[in-house]
């Protein structure tokens, strides 16, 4: 196994960068498994690539091996995460690597999964396959932060976002649109990268949102919709209600009448009764544990002022995106203001301006 003294060539770094790009392309789409990228090189030429399959199986290494008819003897495999070495739903990737006659494996970071952690080196080394690790480890570790968080905490990784006008309004009856089309595309990218999206019934009833990903060619990867609705007051004429089913919508409630429960059950949503606290609010940690057990690994919260402030106060967001528009919204009629800036600055001191082409809008990323 490599040490801090080992040196990798520029070509090694380029190949691992490509593997990381492959992993990023499947982020949020691999179910409960991490998204992994893999590149196989022979005689300084890429002969195959692989990614973790949608919903998690087969794994990237197996796909890369299957994607080529070349003889893999004397080839090098570059993979972002330590290949699995345990028997699960599918055979271990180490078995496929050994059988393929690959000569060297370079994986960037060691897996946190106890069934895998540190075992791959011993298995491959016993078959005289050279193994190195640590290539681009800082960059790859950053990518796997959500996965490592999932495994350590047994909780989903929670992203949040809110869009505010120059005068800090998040809603105005006279003009609902806040950010420009460039920021909107970034929002849809976030939806694509998260397997679930969470709002309250208040936001649903006020905005009648679709909560889907509308980027070209990836619309089918829209996140699962999660609605917090204590008394099941969701408008049954809303888009979410009309298009909901057991696979794409989860609604949490606590105090609903039997007639309401019956209406929602007929629609065949997943409706889940859960605890509320003394303030008649959902116990978010309990709710998140339940969502993890249901397979949710990355959640985007697109809430209003109250829901966002609640998550900020409890430091539930792992990452929070603040969209800011140079436009002012009218206070002439009904409006809503975001007043969680002090909490945000107090609880999330690490912030980075995302410098990309968002026109006159700005996006600031806060990290917990």
Secondary structure, DSSP 4 states (H G I P E B T S, - for coil): ---TT----HHHHHHHHHHHHHHHHTTT-STTSPP-EEEEEETTEEEEEEEPPGGG-S-HHHHHHHT--S--TT-EEEEEEPPP-S-SSS--HHHHHHHHT--EEEEEE----TTTTTHHHHHHHTTT-EEEE-TTHHHHHHHTHHHHHHHHHSS-EEEEEEEE-TT-EEEESS----S-HHHHHHHHHHHHH-SEEEEEHHHHHHH-------STT-GGGPPEEEEE-TT----TTSHHHHH--TTTEEEEESS--HHHHHHHHHTT-EEEE--B-TTS-B-HHHHHHHHHHTT--EEEE---HHHHHHHHHTT--SEEEEEE-SPPPP-SSSEEE---HHHHHHH--EEEE--SS-TT-EEEEEE-
